[in-house]
Amino acid sequence: MQNKKLEKKSGAFQTIREVAEHLNVEQHVLRFWETKFIQVKPMKRGGGRRYYRPEDVAVLERIHSLLYNEGYTIKGAQGVLKGSTRKKIAEASNTNVNTKSKSSQGLSEKQIAMLNATLNTLQNMRKTLNA
């Protein structure tokens, strides 16, 4: 008999183990990110168990991308996300996924990461100018 992992429905809460496996990082990394990024606020139940909402996972995916794909430091990633809410980050994540699937054909992952980093820098500059 095969051991099949049950897939959760879209929108279901995920445990720290599931999110860590999804991002291919250790669980302590996620707990560390909670201390460094104000946007990471999983629900905590009895005994301190963490449950991540879909928007929490989107924030963690964005942080992971900034740190591991785009080469930001923690401080740099904090700057990119400064002033952004979980909802905004999740919406931007959904937009980037849709845009990538349509328009990034023929580009390498490195080129896409560089373009996304440039886009984020420009968006932050716009926010600064409009402030």
N, CA, C and O atoms as CSV, one atom per row, in Angstrom:
chain,resi,resn,atom,element,x,y,z
A,1,MET,N,N,0.837,-1.185,0.000
A,1,MET,CA,C,0.000,0.000,0.000
A,1,MET,C,C,0.879,1.244,0.000
A,1,MET,O,O,1.785,1.366,0.825
A,2,GLN,N,N,0.618,2.163,-0.917
A,2,GLN,CA,C,1.422,3.372,-1.014
A,2,GLN,C,C,0.997,4.382,0.032
A,2,GLN,O,O,-0.178,4.481,0.386
A,3,ASN,N,N,1.978,5.132,0.522
A,3,ASN,CA,C,1.713,6.187,1.494
A,3,ASN,C,C,1.496,7.487,0.730
A,3,ASN,O,O,2.454,8.131,0.303
A,4,LYS,N,N,0.240,7.868,0.562
A,4,LYS,CA,C,-0.087,9.090,-0.173
A,4,LYS,C,C,-0.277,10.234,0.795
A,4,LYS,O,O,-0.998,10.116,1.785
A,5,LYS,N,N,0.379,11.347,0.499
A,5,LYS,CA,C,0.198,12.549,1.305
A,5,LYS,C,C,-1.092,13.224,0.865
A,5,LYS,O,O,-1.303,13.466,-0.324
A,6,LEU,N,N,-1.940,13.522,1.816
A,6,LEU,CA,C,-3.195,14.188,1.500
A,6,LEU,C,C,-2.944,15.649,1.180
A,6,LEU,O,O,-2.259,16.343,1.931
A,7,GLU,N,N,-3.486,16.113,0.084
A,7,GLU,CA,C,-3.362,17.516,-0.297
A,7,GLU,C,C,-4.502,18.292,0.351
A,7,GLU,O,O,-5.651,17.852,0.352
A,8,LYS,N,N,-4.165,19.444,0.897
A,8,LYS,CA,C,-5.186,20.287,1.508
A,8,LYS,C,C,-5.841,21.147,0.440
A,8,LYS,O,O,-5.260,21.436,-0.606
A,9,LYS,N,N,-7.046,21.537,0.736
A,9,LYS,CA,C,-7.760,22.440,-0.175
A,9,LYS,C,C,-7.094,23.807,-0.151
A,9,LYS,O,O,-6.466,24.200,0.832
A,10,SER,N,N,-7.248,24.520,-1.262
A,10,SER,CA,C,-6.744,25.883,-1.331
A,10,SER,C,C,-7.445,26.702,-0.259
A,10,SER,O,O,-8.667,26.640,-0.125
A,11,GLY,N,N,-6.683,27.460,0.495
A,11,GLY,CA,C,-7.276,28.272,1.549
A,11,GLY,C,C,-7.212,27.622,2.914
A,11,GLY,O,O,-7.538,28.260,3.915
A,12,ALA,N,N,-6.796,26.356,2.978
A,12,ALA,CA,C,-6.704,25.672,4.263
A,12,ALA,C,C,-5.474,26.169,5.027
A,12,ALA,O,O,-4.471,26.556,4.428
A,13,PHE,N,N,-5.570,26.150,6.341
A,13,PHE,CA,C,-4.427,26.537,7.165
A,13,PHE,C,C,-3.371,25.450,7.081
A,13,PHE,O,O,-3.692,24.274,6.912
A,14,GLN,N,N,-2.104,25.847,7.199
A,14,GLN,CA,C,-1.008,24.895,7.128
A,14,GLN,C,C,-0.179,24.966,8.398
A,14,GLN,O,O,-0.065,26.021,9.022
A,15,THR,N,N,0.397,23.836,8.771
A,15,THR,CA,C,1.262,23.795,9.947
A,15,THR,C,C,2.651,24.300,9.572
A,15,THR,O,O,2.975,24.453,8.394
A,16,ILE,N,N,3.457,24.553,10.589
A,16,ILE,CA,C,4.816,25.021,10.335
A,16,ILE,C,C,5.605,23.970,9.562
A,16,ILE,O,O,6.437,24.316,8.723
A,17,ARG,N,N,5.356,22.699,9.834
A,17,ARG,CA,C,6.055,21.633,9.111
A,17,ARG,C,C,5.712,21.670,7.623
A,17,ARG,O,O,6.592,21.552,6.771
A,18,GLU,N,N,4.426,21.835,7.321
A,18,GLU,CA,C,4.002,21.870,5.918
A,18,GLU,C,C,4.597,23.064,5.175
A,18,GLU,O,O,5.039,22.934,4.033
A,19,VAL,N,N,4.606,24.220,5.822
A,19,VAL,CA,C,5.147,25.425,5.188
A,19,VAL,C,C,6.654,25.292,5.020
A,19,VAL,O,O,7.196,25.667,3.980
A,20,ALA,N,N,7.328,24.769,6.022
A,20,ALA,CA,C,8.786,24.582,5.937
A,20,ALA,C,C,9.133,23.631,4.793
A,20,ALA,O,O,10.081,23.881,4.049
A,21,GLU,N,N,8.381,22.554,4.648
A,21,GLU,CA,C,8.615,21.623,3.548
A,21,GLU,C,C,8.338,22.293,2.205
A,21,GLU,O,O,9.085,22.102,1.245
A,22,HIS,N,N,7.273,23.071,2.141
A,22,HIS,CA,C,6.911,23.779,0.907
A,22,HIS,C,C,8.030,24.724,0.469
A,22,HIS,O,O,8.337,24.812,-0.719
A,23,LEU,N,N,8.636,25.429,1.419
A,23,LEU,CA,C,9.686,26.402,1.113
A,23,LEU,C,C,11.083,25.790,1.114
A,23,LEU,O,O,12.060,26.442,0.745
A,24,ASN,N,N,11.165,24.524,1.537
A,24,ASN,CA,C,12.447,23.828,1.622
A,24,ASN,C,C,13.415,24.538,2.570
A,24,ASN,O,O,14.589,24.737,2.259
A,25,VAL,N,N,12.880,24.913,3.739
A,25,VAL,CA,C,13.695,25.496,4.807
A,25,VAL,C,C,13.361,24.761,6.098
A,25,VAL,O,O,12.359,24.051,6.177
A,26,GLU,N,N,14.199,24.934,7.098
A,26,GLU,CA,C,13.941,24.333,8.406
A,26,GLU,C,C,12.876,25.144,9.146
A,26,GLU,O,O,12.686,26.330,8.875
A,27,GLN,N,N,12.191,24.493,10.076
A,27,GLN,CA,C,11.136,25.170,10.829
A,27,GLN,C,C,11.674,26.340,11.645
A,27,GLN,O,O,10.992,27.355,11.790
A,28,HIS,N,N,12.877,26.217,12.176
A,28,HIS,CA,C,13.433,27.312,12.980
A,28,HIS,C,C,13.655,28.569,12.138
A,28,HIS,O,O,13.657,29.677,12.674
A,29,VAL,N,N,13.840,28.406,10.825
A,29,VAL,CA,C,13.994,29.561,9.941
A,29,VAL,C,C,12.690,30.361,9.912
A,29,VAL,O,O,12.710,31.590,9.961
A,30,LEU,N,N,11.565,29.662,9.833
A,30,LEU,CA,C,10.268,30.345,9.834
A,30,LEU,C,C,10.034,31.068,11.154
A,30,LEU,O,O,9.520,32.186,11.174
A,31,ARG,N,N,10.412,30.425,12.257
A,31,ARG,CA,C,10.260,31.088,13.560
A,31,ARG,C,C,11.162,32.320,13.643
A,31,ARG,O,O,10.772,33.335,14.219
A,32,PHE,N,N,12.358,32.233,13.073
A,32,PHE,CA,C,13.275,33.384,13.052
A,32,PHE,C,C,12.666,34.514,12.226
A,32,PHE,O,O,12.693,35.673,12.642
A,33,TRP,N,N,12.115,34.180,11.052
A,33,TRP,CA,C,11.506,35.210,10.205
A,33,TRP,C,C,10.373,35.922,10.930
A,33,TRP,O,O,10.142,37.109,10.700
A,34,GLU,N,N,9.657,35.207,11.809
A,34,GLU,CA,C,8.591,35.850,12.596
A,34,GLU,C,C,9.158,36.991,13.436
A,34,GLU,O,O,8.478,37.994,13.655
A,35,THR,N,N,10.379,36.850,13.902
A,35,THR,CA,C,10.981,37.885,14.750
A,35,THR,C,C,11.518,39.046,13.927
A,35,THR,O,O,11.725,40.133,14.467
A,36,LYS,N,N,11.746,38.843,12.638
A,36,LYS,CA,C,12.365,39.865,11.795
A,36,LYS,C,C,11.391,40.585,10.870
A,36,LYS,O,O,11.668,41.700,10.429
A,37,PHE,N,N,10.262,39.965,10.576
A,37,PHE,CA,C,9.309,40.549,9.636
A,37,PHE,C,C,7.952,40.685,10.322
A,37,PHE,O,O,7.338,39.691,10.711
A,38,ILE,N,N,7.494,41.927,10.464
A,38,ILE,CA,C,6.228,42.168,11.174
A,38,ILE,C,C,5.038,41.600,10.418
A,38,ILE,O,O,3.976,41.401,11.008
A,39,GLN,N,N,5.190,41.337,9.136
A,39,GLN,CA,C,4.087,40.814,8.331
A,39,GLN,C,C,3.828,39.323,8.599
A,39,GLN,O,O,2.782,38.800,8.214
A,40,VAL,N,N,4.757,38.649,9.244
A,40,VAL,CA,C,4.604,37.213,9.512
A,40,VAL,C,C,3.965,37.051,10.880
A,40,VAL,O,O,4.617,37.212,11.911
A,41,LYS,N,N,2.691,36.731,10.872
A,41,LYS,CA,C,1.933,36.565,12.116
A,41,LYS,C,C,1.016,35.346,11.998
A,41,LYS,O,O,-0.182,35.502,11.760
A,42,PRO,N,N,1.560,34.136,12.160
A,42,PRO,CA,C,0.685,32.962,12.087
A,42,PRO,C,C,-0.250,32.919,13.303
A,42,PRO,O,O,0.041,33.489,14.355
A,43,MET,N,N,-1.359,32.239,13.127
A,43,MET,CA,C,-2.250,32.020,14.261
A,43,MET,C,C,-1.579,31.028,15.191
A,43,MET,O,O,-0.921,30.089,14.742
A,44,LYS,N,N,-1.747,31.239,16.484
A,44,LYS,CA,C,-1.187,30.287,17.439
A,44,LYS,C,C,-2.326,29.708,18.258
A,44,LYS,O,O,-3.174,30.425,18.789
A,45,ARG,N,N,-2.316,28.393,18.341
A,45,ARG,CA,C,-3.333,27.681,19.119
A,45,ARG,C,C,-2.701,27.147,20.400
A,45,ARG,O,O,-1.555,27.458,20.722
A,46,GLY,N,N,-3.456,26.354,21.109
A,46,GLY,CA,C,-2.984,25.787,22.364
A,46,GLY,C,C,-1.607,25.166,22.228
A,46,GLY,O,O,-1.313,24.484,21.246
A,47,GLY,N,N,-0.769,25.406,23.223
A,47,GLY,CA,C,0.578,24.859,23.195
A,47,GLY,C,C,1.499,25.608,22.249
A,47,GLY,O,O,2.620,25.160,22.005
A,48,GLY,N,N,1.055,26.741,21.707
A,48,GLY,CA,C,1.895,27.538,20.819
A,48,GLY,C,C,1.994,27.011,19.398
A,48,GLY,O,O,2.864,27.448,18.646
A,49,ARG,N,N,1.128,26.084,19.009
A,49,ARG,CA,C,1.174,25.550,17.647
A,49,ARG,C,C,0.822,26.638,16.650
A,49,ARG,O,O,-0.135,27.390,16.836
A,50,ARG,N,N,1.608,26.709,15.595
A,50,ARG,CA,C,1.413,27.736,14.571
A,50,ARG,C,C,0.589,27.181,13.424
A,50,ARG,O,O,0.788,26.054,12.972
A,51,TYR,N,N,-0.348,28.010,12.963
A,51,TYR,CA,C,-1.138,27.690,11.783
A,51,TYR,C,C,-1.076,28.884,10.834
A,51,TYR,O,O,-1.413,30.011,11.198
A,52,TYR,N,N,-0.643,28.606,9.626
A,52,TYR,CA,C,-0.428,29.665,8.641
A,52,TYR,C,C,-1.608,29.760,7.687
A,52,TYR,O,O,-2.034,28.765,7.101
A,53,ARG,N,N,-2.129,30.973,7.539
A,53,ARG,CA,C,-3.187,31.259,6.573
A,53,ARG,C,C,-2.553,31.345,5.187
A,53,ARG,O,O,-1.333,31.469,5.076
A,54,PRO,N,N,-3.362,31.282,4.127
A,54,PRO,CA,C,-2.794,31.411,2.775
A,54,PRO,C,C,-1.999,32.700,2.585
A,54,PRO,O,O,-0.961,32.684,1.923
A,55,GLU,N,N,-2.463,33.823,3.155
A,55,GLU,CA,C,-1.701,35.068,2.990
A,55,GLU,C,C,-0.394,35.040,3.773
A,55,GLU,O,O,0.579,35.679,3.372
A,56,ASP,N,N,-0.358,34.300,4.897
A,56,ASP,CA,C,0.902,34.125,5.622
A,56,ASP,C,C,1.903,33.367,4.757
A,56,ASP,O,O,3.082,33.717,4.699
A,57,VAL,N,N,1.421,32.331,4.090
A,57,VAL,CA,C,2.284,31.536,3.219
A,57,VAL,C,C,2.794,32.398,2.065
A,57,VAL,O,O,3.958,32.284,1.680
A,58,ALA,N,N,1.938,33.260,1.507
A,58,ALA,CA,C,2.362,34.152,0.420
A,58,ALA,C,C,3.457,35.100,0.896
A,58,ALA,O,O,4.405,35.367,0.157
A,59,VAL,N,N,3.340,35.611,2.119
A,59,VAL,CA,C,4.367,36.490,2.680
A,59,VAL,C,C,5.673,35.715,2.828
A,59,VAL,O,O,6.738,36.214,2.464
A,60,LEU,N,N,5.594,34.507,3.358
A,60,LEU,CA,C,6.795,33.693,3.533
A,60,LEU,C,C,7.427,33.334,2.194
A,60,LEU,O,O,8.652,33.291,2.081
A,61,GLU,N,N,6.610,33.077,1.186
A,61,GLU,CA,C,7.136,32.809,-0.158
A,61,GLU,C,C,7.882,34.033,-0.685
A,61,GLU,O,O,8.937,33.907,-1.305
A,62,ARG,N,N,7.330,35.204,-0.435
A,62,ARG,CA,C,7.963,36.451,-0.885
A,62,ARG,C,C,9.287,36.672,-0.157
A,62,ARG,O,O,10.289,37.027,-0.778
A,63,ILE,N,N,9.290,36.463,1.153
A,63,ILE,CA,C,10.520,36.603,1.935
A,63,ILE,C,C,11.565,35.607,1.429
A,63,ILE,O,O,12.727,35.960,1.229
A,64,HIS,N,N,11.143,34.380,1.229
A,64,HIS,CA,C,12.050,33.340,0.715
A,64,HIS,C,C,12.647,33.764,-0.622
A,64,HIS,O,O,13.849,33.618,-0.846
A,65,SER,N,N,11.809,34.285,-1.502
A,65,SER,CA,C,12.281,34.723,-2.818
A,65,SER,C,C,13.279,35.873,-2.692
A,65,SER,O,O,14.313,35.881,-3.360
A,66,LEU,N,N,12.967,36.835,-1.836
A,66,LEU,CA,C,13.873,37.970,-1.645
A,66,LEU,C,C,15.235,37.513,-1.127
A,66,LEU,O,O,16.271,37.988,-1.593
A,67,LEU,N,N,15.233,36.600,-0.170
A,67,LEU,CA,C,16.475,36.170,0.459
A,67,LEU,C,C,17.258,35.169,-0.385
A,67,LEU,O,O,18.477,35.282,-0.521
A,68,TYR,N,N,16.557,34.193,-0.949
A,68,TYR,CA,C,17.243,33.086,-1.607
A,68,TYR,C,C,17.378,33.249,-3.124
A,68,TYR,O,O,18.337,32.742,-3.706
A,69,ASN,N,N,16.453,33.934,-3.768
A,69,ASN,CA,C,16.508,34.076,-5.223
A,69,ASN,C,C,17.061,35.429,-5.655
A,69,ASN,O,O,17.814,35.521,-6.624
A,70,GLU,N,N,16.682,36.474,-4.930
A,70,GLU,CA,C,17.052,37.825,-5.350
A,70,GLU,C,C,18.262,38.373,-4.611
A,70,GLU,O,O,18.742,39.460,-4.934
A,71,GLY,N,N,18.760,37.641,-3.627
A,71,GLY,CA,C,20.003,38.002,-2.969
A,71,GLY,C,C,19.930,39.112,-1.935
A,71,GLY,O,O,20.960,39.685,-1.581
A,72,TYR,N,N,18.750,39.427,-1.447
A,72,TYR,CA,C,18.632,40.458,-0.418
A,72,TYR,C,C,19.128,39.926,0.921
A,72,TYR,O,O,19.077,38.725,1.187
A,73,THR,N,N,19.606,40.840,1.752
A,73,THR,CA,C,19.884,40.520,3.150
A,73,THR,C,C,18.565,40.643,3.912
A,73,THR,O,O,17.561,41.096,3.362
A,74,ILE,N,N,18.576,40.237,5.174
A,74,ILE,CA,C,17.366,40.398,5.999
A,74,ILE,C,C,16.957,41.866,6.024
A,74,ILE,O,O,15.790,42.198,5.815
A,75,LYS,N,N,17.923,42.740,6.281
A,75,LYS,CA,C,17.631,44.179,6.352
A,75,LYS,C,C,17.096,44.692,5.017
A,75,LYS,O,O,16.160,45.492,4.990
A,76,GLY,N,N,17.679,44.241,3.920
A,76,GLY,CA,C,17.214,44.651,2.598
A,76,GLY,C,C,15.802,44.168,2.320
A,76,GLY,O,O,14.981,44.907,1.775
A,77,ALA,N,N,15.521,42.924,2.695
A,77,ALA,CA,C,14.182,42.374,2.495
A,77,ALA,C,C,13.163,43.115,3.363
A,77,ALA,O,O,12.029,43.345,2.942
A,78,GLN,N,N,13.577,43.484,4.577
A,78,GLN,CA,C,12.690,44.275,5.441
A,78,GLN,C,C,12.354,45.592,4.765
A,78,GLN,O,O,11.215,46.055,4.825
A,79,GLY,N,N,13.351,46.196,4.117
A,79,GLY,CA,C,13.125,47.462,3.417
A,79,GLY,C,C,12.155,47.312,2.260
A,79,GLY,O,O,11.302,48.171,2.037
A,80,VAL,N,N,12.289,46.216,1.523
A,80,VAL,CA,C,11.385,45.980,0.392
A,80,VAL,C,C,9.949,45.827,0.877
A,80,VAL,O,O,9.018,46.325,0.245
A,81,LEU,N,N,9.774,45.139,1.996
A,81,LEU,CA,C,8.429,44.855,2.503
A,81,LEU,C,C,7.890,45.942,3.433
A,81,LEU,O,O,6.734,45.888,3.855
A,82,LYS,N,N,8.726,46.922,3.748
A,82,LYS,CA,C,8.318,47.975,4.684
A,82,LYS,C,C,7.038,48.655,4.202
A,82,LYS,O,O,6.924,49.058,3.045
A,83,GLY,N,N,6.085,48.770,5.116
A,83,GLY,CA,C,4.824,49.428,4.798
A,83,GLY,C,C,3.819,48.550,4.076
A,83,GLY,O,O,2.692,48.977,3.826
A,84,SER,N,N,4.209,47.329,3.736
A,84,SER,CA,C,3.289,46.419,3.050
A,84,SER,C,C,2.567,45.548,4.065
A,84,SER,O,O,3.154,45.096,5.048
A,85,THR,N,N,1.298,45.323,3.815
A,85,THR,CA,C,0.524,44.428,4.661
A,85,THR,C,C,0.561,43.023,4.077
A,85,THR,O,O,0.942,42.825,2.923
A,86,ARG,N,N,0.158,42.048,4.893
A,86,ARG,CA,C,0.076,40.665,4.385
A,86,ARG,C,C,-0.817,40.592,3.159
A,86,ARG,O,O,-0.507,39.900,2.190
A,87,LYS,N,N,-1.920,41.310,3.213
A,87,LYS,CA,C,-2.877,41.272,2.106
A,87,LYS,C,C,-2.246,41.807,0.822
A,87,LYS,O,O,-2.399,41.204,-0.241
A,88,LYS,N,N,-1.533,42.941,0.914
A,88,LYS,CA,C,-0.881,43.523,-0.271
A,88,LYS,C,C,0.165,42.575,-0.849
A,88,LYS,O,O,0.263,42.404,-2.065
A,89,ILE,N,N,0.940,41.966,0.035
A,89,ILE,CA,C,1.986,41.049,-0.424
A,89,ILE,C,C,1.353,39.833,-1.098
A,89,ILE,O,O,1.834,39.376,-2.136
A,90,ALA,N,N,0.278,39.309,-0.511
A,90,ALA,CA,C,-0.404,38.151,-1.099
A,90,ALA,C,C,-0.991,38.506,-2.464
A,90,ALA,O,O,-0.896,37.719,-3.406
A,91,GLU,N,N,-1.600,39.696,-2.574
A,91,GLU,CA,C,-2.161,40.127,-3.858
A,91,GLU,C,C,-1.073,40.300,-4.905
A,91,GLU,O,O,-1.242,39.900,-6.056
A,92,ALA,N,N,0.059,40.905,-4.499
A,92,ALA,CA,C,1.173,41.088,-5.429
A,92,ALA,C,C,1.745,39.742,-5.849
A,92,ALA,O,O,2.155,39.567,-6.997
A,93,SER,N,N,1.773,38.797,-4.925
A,93,SER,CA,C,2.275,37.465,-5.227
A,93,SER,C,C,1.405,36.795,-6.280
A,93,SER,O,O,1.914,36.175,-7.214
A,94,ASN,N,N,0.091,36.921,-6.126
A,94,ASN,CA,C,-0.835,36.349,-7.112
A,94,ASN,C,C,-0.679,37.025,-8.466
A,94,ASN,O,O,-0.742,36.360,-9.500
A,95,THR,N,N,-0.477,38.332,-8.473
A,95,THR,CA,C,-0.290,39.076,-9.715
A,95,THR,C,C,0.996,38.650,-10.396
A,95,THR,O,O,1.015,38.438,-11.609
A,96,ASN,N,N,2.097,38.519,-9.610
A,96,ASN,CA,C,3.373,38.111,-10.185
A,96,ASN,C,C,3.307,36.721,-10.779
A,96,ASN,O,O,3.892,36.475,-11.834
A,97,VAL,N,N,2.607,35.803,-10.125
A,97,VAL,CA,C,2.473,34.442,-10.655
A,97,VAL,C,C,1.740,34.479,-11.981
A,97,VAL,O,O,2.168,33.837,-12.940
A,98,ASN,N,N,0.643,35.219,-12.053
A,98,ASN,CA,C,-0.122,35.316,-13.298
A,98,ASN,C,C,0.696,35.984,-14.396
A,98,ASN,O,O,0.661,35.548,-15.546
A,99,THR,N,N,1.428,37.032,-14.054
A,99,THR,CA,C,2.234,37.740,-15.038
A,99,THR,C,C,3.360,36.850,-15.543
A,99,THR,O,O,3.620,36.799,-16.745
A,100,LYS,N,N,4.028,36.150,-14.637
A,100,LYS,CA,C,5.137,35.292,-15.027
A,100,LYS,C,C,4.683,34.207,-15.986
A,100,LYS,O,O,5.363,33.926,-16.972
A,101,SER,N,N,3.544,33.598,-15.709
A,101,SER,CA,C,3.116,32.494,-16.544
A,101,SER,C,C,2.768,32.961,-17.951
A,101,SER,O,O,2.846,32.172,-18.893
A,102,LYS,N,N,2.386,34.218,-18.115
A,102,LYS,CA,C,2.002,34.724,-19.429
A,102,LYS,C,C,3.173,35.356,-20.174
A,102,LYS,O,O,3.322,35.159,-21.380
A,103,SER,N,N,4.010,36.122,-19.454
A,103,SER,CA,C,4.957,36.966,-20.169
A,103,SER,C,C,6.417,36.573,-20.038
A,103,SER,O,O,7.262,37.193,-20.684
A,104,SER,N,N,6.753,35.580,-19.238
A,104,SER,CA,C,8.161,35.306,-19.003
A,104,SER,C,C,8.696,34.152,-19.834
A,104,SER,O,O,9.778,33.634,-19.554
A,105,GLN,N,N,7.966,33.752,-20.830
A,105,GLN,CA,C,8.448,32.666,-21.664
A,105,GLN,C,C,9.743,33.091,-22.347
A,105,GLN,O,O,9.832,34.174,-22.925
A,106,GLY,N,N,10.739,32.220,-22.272
A,106,GLY,CA,C,12.012,32.527,-22.893
A,106,GLY,C,C,13.004,33.196,-21.963
A,106,GLY,O,O,14.164,33.356,-22.340
A,107,LEU,N,N,12.602,33.592,-20.769
A,107,LEU,CA,C,13.516,34.218,-19.809
A,107,LEU,C,C,13.975,33.166,-18.802
A,107,LEU,O,O,13.217,32.267,-18.437
A,108,SER,N,N,15.212,33.290,-18.363
A,108,SER,CA,C,15.717,32.380,-17.343
A,108,SER,C,C,15.173,32.808,-15.980
A,108,SER,O,O,14.676,33.922,-15.816
A,109,GLU,N,N,15.278,31.908,-15.014
A,109,GLU,CA,C,14.825,32.246,-13.658
A,109,GLU,C,C,15.633,33.414,-13.102
A,109,GLU,O,O,15.091,34.267,-12.399
A,110,LYS,N,N,16.918,33.453,-13.414
A,110,LYS,CA,C,17.767,34.545,-12.938
A,110,LYS,C,C,17.316,35.878,-13.529
A,110,LYS,O,O,17.275,36.887,-12.825
A,111,GLN,N,N,16.977,35.886,-14.824
A,111,GLN,CA,C,16.506,37.113,-15.457
A,111,GLN,C,C,15.182,37.566,-14.846
A,111,GLN,O,O,14.976,38.757,-14.616
A,112,ILE,N,N,14.300,36.627,-14.588
A,112,ILE,CA,C,13.011,36.951,-13.972
A,112,ILE,C,C,13.235,37.526,-12.572
A,112,ILE,O,O,12.613,38.520,-12.199
A,113,ALA,N,N,14.128,36.895,-11.797
A,113,ALA,CA,C,14.423,37.380,-10.449
A,113,ALA,C,C,14.997,38.791,-10.499
A,113,ALA,O,O,14.647,39.636,-9.675
A,114,MET,N,N,15.878,39.045,-11.464
A,114,MET,CA,C,16.464,40.384,-11.595
A,114,MET,C,C,15.400,41.412,-11.971
A,114,MET,O,O,15.399,42.527,-11.448
A,115,LEU,N,N,14.500,41.043,-12.869
A,115,LEU,CA,C,13.422,41.952,-13.260
A,115,LEU,C,C,12.492,42.227,-12.084
A,115,LEU,O,O,12.075,43.366,-11.875
A,116,ASN,N,N,12.163,41.186,-11.312
A,116,ASN,CA,C,11.307,41.375,-10.140
A,116,ASN,C,C,11.986,42.255,-9.097
A,116,ASN,O,O,11.337,43.094,-8.472
A,117,ALA,N,N,13.288,42.066,-8.907
A,117,ALA,CA,C,14.028,42.908,-7.958
A,117,ALA,C,C,14.012,44.363,-8.412
A,117,ALA,O,O,13.827,45.269,-7.599
A,118,THR,N,N,14.208,44.588,-9.718
A,118,THR,CA,C,14.174,45.949,-10.262
A,118,THR,C,C,12.781,46.552,-10.100
A,118,THR,O,O,12.640,47.717,-9.729
A,119,LEU,N,N,11.759,45.752,-10.378
A,119,LEU,CA,C,10.383,46.213,-10.210
A,119,LEU,C,C,10.126,46.617,-8.763
A,119,LEU,O,O,9.531,47.664,-8.505
A,120,ASN,N,N,10.569,45.798,-7.825
A,120,ASN,CA,C,10.368,46.122,-6.406
A,120,ASN,C,C,11.101,47.405,-6.026
A,120,ASN,O,O,10.567,48.231,-5.285
A,121,THR,N,N,12.311,47.571,-6.526
A,121,THR,CA,C,13.070,48.791,-6.244
A,121,THR,C,C,12.334,50.007,-6.779
A,121,THR,O,O,12.219,51.023,-6.093
A,122,LEU,N,N,11.837,49.904,-8.007
A,122,LEU,CA,C,11.106,51.026,-8.604
A,122,LEU,C,C,9.814,51.325,-7.841
A,122,LEU,O,O,9.459,52.487,-7.647
A,123,GLN,N,N,9.119,50.279,-7.413
A,123,GLN,CA,C,7.885,50.482,-6.643
A,123,GLN,C,C,8.194,51.176,-5.323
A,123,GLN,O,O,7.445,52.054,-4.894
A,124,ASN,N,N,9.292,50.790,-4.674
A,124,ASN,CA,C,9.682,51.440,-3.419
A,124,ASN,C,C,10.079,52.886,-3.646
A,124,ASN,O,O,9.778,53.750,-2.822
A,125,MET,N,N,10.755,53.159,-4.764
A,125,MET,CA,C,11.122,54.541,-5.091
A,125,MET,C,C,9.866,55.367,-5.317
A,125,MET,O,O,9.798,56.517,-4.882
A,126,ARG,N,N,8.868,54.797,-5.991
A,126,ARG,CA,C,7.606,55.497,-6.235
A,126,ARG,C,C,6.932,55.825,-4.910
A,126,ARG,O,O,6.438,56.936,-4.717
A,127,LYS,N,N,6.912,54.843,-3.986
A,127,LYS,CA,C,6.309,55.081,-2.677
A,127,LYS,C,C,7.020,56.219,-1.956
A,127,LYS,O,O,6.377,57.073,-1.346
A,128,THR,N,N,8.347,56.228,-2.029
A,128,THR,CA,C,9.133,57.275,-1.377
A,128,THR,C,C,8.817,58.655,-1.982
A,128,THR,O,O,8.656,59.639,-1.261
A,129,LEU,N,N,8.736,58.704,-3.290
A,129,LEU,CA,C,8.448,59.978,-3.959
A,129,LEU,C,C,7.031,60.469,-3.660
A,129,LEU,O,O,6.800,61.674,-3.562
A,130,ASN,N,N,6.093,59.548,-3.517
A,130,ASN,CA,C,4.704,59.930,-3.271
A,130,ASN,C,C,4.434,60.228,-1.803
A,130,ASN,O,O,3.383,60.770,-1.461
A,131,ALA,N,N,5.386,59.874,-0.926
A,131,ALA,CA,C,5.181,60.091,0.511
A,131,ALA,C,C,5.332,61.541,0.894
A,131,ALA,O,O,5.189,61.888,2.067
